[in-house]
Amino acid sequence: MNAKFLPSLIARERFLAVSLATSVIFLLFGHSLLSGLDAPWWLAFIFAWLFLVILGSALAVVRHAEQLARRLGEPYGTLILTLSITSIEVVSITAIMLHGANNPTLARDTLFAVTMIVLNGMVGLSLLMGGWRHREQHYNLQGANAYLGVIIPLGTLALVMPNFTVSTPGPVLSFAQEMFLAVISFGLYIAFLALQTRRHRAYFRLEDEAGPDVEESPRSMEGVLRHAVLLVVYLLPVIFLAEQLAPPVDYVVESMNQPAALAGLTMAVLVATPEAIGAVKAAGENQLQRSINIFLGSVLSTTGLTIPAILMVSHFTHHPVTLGLQHTDLLLFLLTLTLCMVTFSSRRTHVLQGIVHLILFASYLFFIFAG
């Protein structure tokens, strides 16, 4: 059995060789590779190389998280996926924050971009595809309301409230306010986690769903261990290569005078794409509940875990962050939260809801350059 299994495993995980080789190359020759970014063709090549390898590795992380989900059942599989992607998000933001000139709005722009990509892009595409194939889809309304009941107050406190505080000038928080936000964000996430995994697990599954397919056999446990190890092995190169991606992204924003929000959008696309593929695929297979668990769980982890982590990094590295959204971004954020409350006010979804969310996402992309 092992003789047949090993070649199959090597074939499935062949991208790991690309990820590890790229990591070794940049570990040994990274300084020289990143020294010629003033040449547009070389900048594009390095950026595309790193971006595609990081994205491919992140997709592998998602694949193994999905395998763990099948063996462990929901919501544990989705939680593993969410925490893995959150770690990539934190490391990517931190790497660019600490590289070159300080970009105090990077964390805010990335958090906002993740919110718009997930709550409008992912939600819109999932509802559109699911509604097109299956007319109407069903999900557990209590679970969606539980997600939004935490996302809305945390998102408002983190990205809107800084505009209205008077202890510091501008859309920034004082140290005491940042620590308060970090504590309540992390505390609410832990409280939600307890509700999701223990007290009210049924909120995050459909009533007619079958129970998790978990085989209590040595082979099943061996599979869990294998996928868990491979998930970590793929995750480590992602964390290292995200740091190498910082110079090209920083160069585009600072030296080529592109909108600062592009750096946040790049990081957001990197961390949100793997989850987007899983969510849209689940909706297309008429598993809207899993899709909702993925995209709402992604936004919740961003507000509940990424914000506290970035605030702590900001404090210890003395790189201040600006959290308050401004102008069109603020309006689009509030409009998105309002639309989500309307969309997830019924147990059924349809294509029109998906179209409206996608229009808001297109508006976000348009106003980055014309806002």
N, C-alpha and C positions, 0 to 999 in steps of 0.2 A: 504493500500500500504506500509506503514511504517513497519507494522508487518511482512510482507513478505520480505521487503528489508533489514532489519537489520540483520537477521540470514545469509542471503546471503553475506552481506558485511563482517560479522565476519568470515565466512568460507573462503572468498577470501583473507582476510588480516590476516590469522592466523600466518603467519611468523612474523608479527609485535610483537607478544607476545614473540617469541624467541629472537628477536633483543632487545626488552626492558628488558627482563629477563637477558640476557647476560650483558647488560650495567649495570644493578643494581648489579649483582654479582661482576663485575670488579670494580665498584665504591666502594663497601663495602670491598671486599677481594682481590683487585687487587695486593696489595703489596705481600701478601703471595703466591698468585697464580704464580707470576712472579719471585719468589725467588729461585725456583729449576730448572732453565733452564740448569744447568750443566748436568742434567740427559737427555740423548738423547730422551728417550721415552716421557718424560714430555714436553720437548721442542717441539717435533713433535705434541703432543696433543694440547698444547696451541696455537701453530701456526695454526694448521688445524682448531681448534675451532674458533679462531678470524677471520681467513681468510674466512672461509665459511659463517660465520654470516655476515661479512661485504659485501661479494660478494652477498649473498642473499638479503640483504637490498638494495644494489646498483641496483640489478635487479628489485626490486620493484620500486625504483625511476624511472628507465627506463620505466617500465610498465605504471606508472601514467603520465610520460611525453608523452608517445605515446597516451594515452587517451586525454590529453590536445591538442596534435597535431591534432587529429581528430576533435576536437571541435573548435579549433582556426584556423586551417589551417596552411600550411607551409608559411614562414619559422619559425613561432613563436614556434611551437612545438619542432622543432629541436633545436632552440635557448635555450629553457627551459632545454632540456636534456643536451646540451653542457655546460651551465653554472652550472648545478647541478654537473655534473661529474668534472668540473674544480675545484669547491670548495672542492670536495673530494681529488683531486690531490694535491692541495696546502696544505691542512691540513696534508695529509699523509707525504709529503716531509718535511714539517716544523717539524712534530713530531719527525722524525728520525734525522733531522739536529740538533735538540736541545737535543737529548738524548745521553748520554754517550760521547765518544770521537767524536770530530768533524770529519765529513766526507765531505770534501769540494767538492768532485766530485759527491755526491749523486744527487743533482739537475740536473746536466748535464747528468748523466747516466739515470735518470728517463725520462728526456725530450727526450733523444735519443731513449730510449726504447719505449716510446709512439709513436714516429715517425716511428720506424721500425715496431712495431706491427700494427699500423694503415695503413701506406702507403704501406707496403709489405704484412703483414699477413692478415689484414682486406680486403684491396683492392684485393689481390690475391685470397682469398677464395670467395669473392663476385663475382668477374669476372669469376672465374672458375665455380662456381655453376650456376650463371646466364647464362653463355655461354653454359654450358652443357645442361641445361633445355630448353633454348630458342634460341640457336645457336648464334644470335647476339642481343645485347640490345642497346637501344638508350637513350641519355640523352642530356641536354642542354649544349652545348659546351661553351657558354658564361659564365655560372655559374662556371664551372670547371676552366676555365681560370682566372676568377676573384679570386677564392680561391688561385690558384697557384701563381698568380701575387702578392699576399701578403705573402704567406707561404715561397716562395723561398727567397726573400730578408731578411725577418725577421729571418728565420732559419739560413741563411748564416751569418748575422750580429751577431747572438747570439752564434752559435756553431762553426763557422769557423774563423771569424774575430779576436777573442781573441788570436789566435795563431800568428798573424802578427802585433799586436800592440807593440810598443817599450817603452811606458811610464812605464810599469811594467814588471818585469821578469816573464817568464812562460806564460802559456795560461790563463791569468787572465786579467781583465779590471781594470782600475783605477776607483775611485769613480765617477769622472765626466763622464767617459765613461759608467759606469753602469747606472747612472741616465739618460744619453742621450738615451741609449738602452731602458730603462723602459718607458720613455716618448714617443718615436717614436713607440714602440710596442703597447702600450695602445692606442695612437692616431690613428694608422693605423687600429686597431681593431674597434674602434668607427666609423671611416670613412667607413669601410667595412659594419658594422652593419647598418649604415644609407642607404647604397646602397642596402643591402639585404632586408631591411624591408620597404623601402619607394620608392626610386627613380627607382630602377631596380628589383623589386620583380619578374618580369617575367623571369629573368635570372636563377632563381633557381626552375623553374617549366617547365615541358614540355608544348609545345604549345597546345597539344590536351588533356591536363589534365583538369579534371573538377574542378570547383572552390571548395574552402573549404566548407565542410558540416557543417555549423554553423547554429543552430536553435536559433533564437532570442525568446526563450521562457523561462519562469521561471525554468522549469525543466532542460533546457540546461545550464542555468547559475548556477543552483544548482550543476549540474555535474561538471562544471569547478571548482567551489569552493571546492567541495569534493576532487577532484583529486589533486588540488593544496595543500590543507591542508595535505593530506596523503603523498604527495611527501616530504613536509617539515618534517613531523613526522618520516618518514623513514630516511631522510637525517641526522637528529640530532644524532641518535645512531651511524651512520657510522662515523661521525666526531669524536665522543668520542672514539669509538673502534679503529679507526686508530691510535690514540695516544697509546693505549694499545698494538698495534701490533709492535710498535717501538722497545721495548726491545728484543723480539725474533729475529727480523730481524737483529738488531744491534749485538746480540750475535753470530749469524751464521757468520757474516762477520768478526767481530773482534776477536772472541775467537776460531773459527773453521777454520780460515785462508782460507775462501772461496773468490772467486773473488768479489771485491767491486761492480762490475756491477750487481751482483745478487740482491742487495738491490734495485737498481733502477728498475730492471726487475720485482721484486715482486710488487713494487708500481704501475708500469705501467700495469701489468696484472690485478691488482685489479681495476684500474680505466678504463681500455680499454675494458675489457671483456663485460660489459653490453652494451656498444655501438656496440661492434663487433657482438653480437647476433642480435641486431636490424638491423644493416647494412646488414649482410649476409641473414637474413630472408627477408628483403625487396628486395634484389637482386634475391633471389630464387622465389619471387612472381612477378618478372618482373617489379619491381618498382626501377629501377636503379637510378633514379634521387634522390629519398629519401635516398638511400644508399650512394650516393656521398655526399649529404648534411650532412649526419652523419659523415662519416670518414674524409672528408676534413675540415668540421667544427670543428671536434675534434682537429686536428693538428693546425688549426688556433687559437683556443682558448688556446692551450698549449703555442704557441709562443706569442700570443697577450695579454694573461691575466696571465698565470702561471709564465712566466719569469719576468714580472714586480713585481708580488706579491712576488716571491722568492727573488728578489734583494732587495726589501724593508725589508723583514724579515731578510735577511742577514745583512743589514746595522744596523737595530735597535737592533739586538741581538748579533752583533759582531761575527757572524759566517761566515767567508769568503766562497765564492763559486768559484769553478773553472769551467769555461764554455767551454773552447776550447776543441774540440774533438781531439784525438790523434790516430796516426797509422791506424790500420784497420778500426776503427770506423769512422774516418774522410773520408776515401775512400768510405766506405759503405754509409755514409750519402750523399755525393755528387753523388754517383751512383744512389741512390734512387731518389733524386730530378730530375736527368736527365731522369731516366726511367719514372717518372710521367709525365714529359713534353711530352715524346713520347706517352705514353699510352693515355693521354687526349688531343691528337692533332686531333682526329677524333671524330665524333658524334656516332660512333659505337664501341662496344667492343666485344671481343671473348675470347675463353678459353686459347689460347696461352699467351695472356697478363697476365692472372691470374697465369699461371704456372711460368712465369718468375718472377713475384713479389714474389711468394711463395719460389722460389729458393733463392732469395735475403734474405728473412726472415730466411730461414734455415741457410744461411751463417752467418747471425748475431748471431744466437744461437750457432753455431759451434765455432765461433771465440771468444765468451765469455770465453771459456775454453781452446781453442787451439790457441789464437791469439798472 
